[in-house]
Amino acid sequence: MTSASGLGYVLIALGPAFSLFILVISHKSFLVLTVLTSALIWLVTLVLIASLWRAFLPLQTSFWLFAILLLSAVVVQEIVRVLLWRVFKKVEVALNFLAVKCSKPRLSVNDKLELALATGFGHGLAHSVFFCLSVLTPAFGPATFYIDTCRQLPYFLIVALTSLGFLIIHTSGMVIAFNGYMDGNKGTQLFVPVIHLVASFLTMVNIIPGGCTLGVSMILVIAGLGAGVCGRIVWDKTGEDIIAVSTQHRMHIG
């Protein structure tokens, strides 16, 4: 039964990631390469952040100290996101040049969205590997585990749900951010850092006795909000093309 519960926690945290990879990303080798590159970049970024804070370990249980740690981590990751966008633009120019040279079509809006999705997915996957998989390994053992400040939920379930929330936030956030940079929309550009920062700060609610249920629930709500905004952007960018293709198909059948 413990193996079943451990597998269940892993599927909660990474099941949607497996589905997204198989259904969307695995069909294009360039997207797979983008995921691996993005994951490596974000792992290096997280290791860098951890190295900067290594001198302050062990951390005292202080709200302000944790807040500064989380703020610095979010700031560094958002700076890297902007740098990735600049790299993305250079890659887009190079790919379009190669496409013209080989008499192939240039990158479409759908291609750009898929590249942004793969980049965000790599970020979310790196986050899950860094913060989730190593923690969930004991879940396959002979017992579960509860923390003193949260007797309502098993610790492994908290980790799995939190990891799922951040996976969705990072994946959808990259699509939202890249679209904001592409359109020059300041509101969309600020939306991603704000939800990233709020979700990160909500993890501190777990320190409050009984606060884990509220903290985890709010993180999932923010993840749902990010996914909704991402879906709306994808529909606005590709919906007209889908409708046009569908109309042409029906006319051809008729």
Buried (B, 14 or more C-beta within 10 A) or exposed (E): EEEEBBEBBBEBBBEBBEEBBEEBBEEBEBBBEBBEBBBEBBBEBBEEBEEEBEEEEEEEEEEEEBEEBBEEBBBBBBEBBEEBBEEBEEBBEEBBEEBEEEEEEEBEEEBBBBBBBBBBBBBBBBBBBBBBBEBBEBBBEEEBEBBEEBEEBBBBBBBBBBBBBBBBBBBBBBBBBBBBBBEEEEEBBEBBBEBBBBBBBBBBBBBEEEBBBEBBBBBBEBBBBBBEBBEEBBEEBBEEEEEEEEEEEEEEEE
